[in-house]
Amino acid sequence: MPNFLYLLPDLYVFFILVLFTISISTLFIFINKYFIYEKLHYKDNPTISSFCSVIGIIYGVLMGFLCLYLINNQDHASQYVQNEANATANIYISSLWLPEPAKGKIQQDVKLYINEAINHEWPLMKQFKKIGYEGDRIILSIANDLKSIKAQTNTDVAQLRALLTSINELYNARHSRVDMSYNILPPELWEVILIGTILIIAINYAFRVNIYLHLFGTMTFAIMAASMLFLLVTLDTPFQGEFVVTPRALSDVLDLMQSIKPQDVK
């Protein structure tokens, strides 16, 4: 599917697909009327109906599985972002009990990481552009800040282990989110979908019925097929379009950090 469709507003995508399928379907109805229609017979309609039912069932099952797969992808992408937000919150809160200067440096890096993700990485993901490694460098900087801390008690050891665990979780969540931003249906699968869409519309040309009923039936199939294609396009990419995963979870964590006052830590 052309990438520009993912960047357009959903309403525009819907109308483009509907107008395209209706225009093509109507054109071929009139071509069919003058070149094929007169050779068809009413007695063939039951046979054509059987073929139409089989193709419709296969097409419906394929579309159902694809929609379920893409909805799961949306859920996974949302969960990765939530895991990323949870990890940054854990690192920030755990750092409140660390000594200076490590405490201030880690808190600054966590805020820098969230701003990097929201203000730089999200716009890049929306444009299908490659994400850089600045986020990884900030995570590495947070890990390096822990080296300057010397654990003196078992509590200190447990606290540092929890911080390292949160850092690892942040790294894994970030890369899962970045990988998901590149995840789209492969061209081969789109070819199968488009072939199925063409067949489900084209089978209607084989019916011998009143021309107005023929137009109505074919346009109904065309609108339904366009709606299914629209649904796949809107669900295909978790971070492009309007129905997307937003950085709200990270923004909430940043708001939490800014709301914490020194007197809140005892």
Secondary structure as UniProt FT lines:
FT   HELIX           4..7
FT   HELIX           10..35
FT   HELIX           37..39
FT   HELIX           42..44
FT   HELIX           45..95
FT   TURN            96..97
FT   TURN            100..101
FT   HELIX           102..116
FT   HELIX           117..121
FT   HELIX           122..126
FT   TURN            127..128
FT   HELIX           134..145
FT   HELIX           146..148
FT   HELIX           154..181
FT   HELIX           187..202
FT   HELIX           203..206
FT   HELIX           211..236
FT   TURN            238..239
FT   HELIX           248..259
FT   HELIX           262..264
//
